[in-house]
Amino acid sequence: MAKGVKPRVKVPKTAAAGDTITIKTLISHKMESGQRKDKEGNVIPRSIINRFTCEFNGEKVVDVTMEPAISTNPYFEFEAKVPEAGEFKFTWYDDDGSVYETAKSIAVE
C-alpha cells in the first residue's frame, strides 16, 4: 500500500429527485511510472492508480481505466443524476493491489 494516499470527494448533501449533480473527486497519490531509480540504482516499482469507479446504490455511474501517463493526484469531475436518496461509493485501485474506498450519502428533498 502506498503511503500518504488520501481520497477526497465532494458530493452535495441534498438534491431534488431527478436532479443532476456535480461530483468532484481527488486522490492524493504520488504515482510511480516504474522507470525511475532510487539512490542505490534500484528500479522503483510502478505504483499508479489504474482504475476508478463510482456507484450509486449499487449501480455503476463511472468506471475509468487509467494508463501510466496519468498525473499525480488524479482529479475527476463528473455529473450524476440522483433519482432517489442513497449512497455514492467511490473506489480507486492501485497497481500494488491496494484498494481505496470512501462513500458519501445524499438526501432527496
Legacy VTK file of the C-alpha trace (Angstrom):
# vtk DataFile Version 3.0
C-alpha trace
ASCII
DATASET POLYDATA
POINTS 109 float
0.000 0.000 0.000
1.344 3.383 -0.991
1.975 5.850 1.834
0.005 9.060 2.254
-2.863 8.063 -0.034
-5.962 10.083 0.793
-9.198 10.042 -1.225
-11.309 13.205 -1.139
-14.820 13.545 -2.524
-17.273 16.425 -2.762
-20.955 15.480 -3.152
-23.899 17.791 -2.350
-25.695 16.774 0.868
-29.140 17.170 -0.699
-30.783 17.314 -4.123
-34.256 17.111 -5.588
-35.283 13.779 -7.101
-34.170 13.706 -10.736
-31.583 16.468 -10.322
-28.200 16.226 -11.987
-25.405 16.971 -9.532
-21.688 17.608 -9.946
-19.300 15.297 -8.117
-15.627 16.130 -7.597
-13.010 13.569 -6.562
-9.288 13.731 -5.922
-6.956 11.116 -4.526
-3.578 12.104 -3.129
-1.189 9.549 -4.624
2.421 10.124 -5.680
2.333 7.726 -8.668
5.463 5.938 -9.848
5.962 5.024 -13.502
8.318 2.128 -12.772
11.060 3.796 -14.824
12.851 5.817 -12.131
15.650 4.533 -9.923
16.392 5.198 -6.257
19.746 6.429 -4.887
21.165 2.894 -4.957
20.229 2.417 -8.619
17.305 0.067 -7.963
14.182 0.492 -10.072
11.321 1.973 -8.063
8.328 -0.343 -8.677
5.440 1.015 -10.708
2.635 2.273 -8.488
-0.239 4.071 -10.155
-3.947 4.281 -9.603
-5.099 2.231 -12.583
-8.878 2.303 -12.169
-11.552 4.497 -10.594
-15.201 3.558 -10.134
-18.266 5.256 -8.710
-21.546 3.529 -7.897
-24.847 4.919 -6.689
-26.945 2.478 -4.653
-25.057 -0.390 -6.330
-25.471 0.924 -9.905
-22.381 1.897 -11.886
-22.090 5.622 -12.557
-18.451 5.887 -13.714
-15.747 3.308 -14.497
-12.423 4.760 -15.673
-9.280 2.825 -16.614
-6.128 4.911 -16.226
-2.839 4.448 -18.044
0.752 5.056 -16.823
0.749 8.645 -18.067
-1.913 9.661 -15.519
-0.834 12.599 -13.387
-0.028 12.589 -9.708
-3.124 13.122 -7.536
-5.750 12.291 -10.207
-8.825 14.545 -10.146
-12.185 13.665 -11.680
-15.261 15.846 -12.003
-18.442 14.382 -13.435
-22.215 14.684 -13.295
-24.699 12.134 -11.995
-28.476 12.049 -11.928
-29.976 11.448 -8.487
-33.297 9.572 -8.758
-33.592 8.903 -5.018
-31.766 9.248 -1.716
-28.796 6.954 -1.412
-25.078 6.479 -1.222
-22.291 7.059 -3.694
-19.408 4.607 -3.312
-16.021 5.621 -4.732
-13.214 3.110 -5.313
-9.637 3.585 -6.530
-7.468 0.584 -7.499
-3.662 0.653 -7.191
-1.129 -1.432 -9.127
0.127 -2.939 -5.872
-3.308 -4.450 -5.211
-4.406 -1.790 -2.739
-7.981 -0.585 -2.928
-9.013 2.792 -1.512
-12.691 3.417 -0.830
-14.912 6.132 0.502
-18.651 6.767 0.413
-20.929 9.791 0.584
-24.668 9.879 1.177
-27.132 12.233 -0.445
-30.641 13.038 0.748
-33.554 13.848 -1.578
-35.764 16.784 -0.671
LINES 1 110
109 0 1 2 3 4 5 6 7 8 9 10 11 12 13 14 15 16 17 18 19 20 21 22 23 24 25 26 27 28 29 30 31 32 33 34 35 36 37 38 39 40 41 42 43 44 45 46 47 48 49 50 51 52 53 54 55 56 57 58 59 60 61 62 63 64 65 66 67 68 69 70 71 72 73 74 75 76 77 78 79 80 81 82 83 84 85 86 87 88 89 90 91 92 93 94 95 96 97 98 99 100 101 102 103 104 105 106 107 108
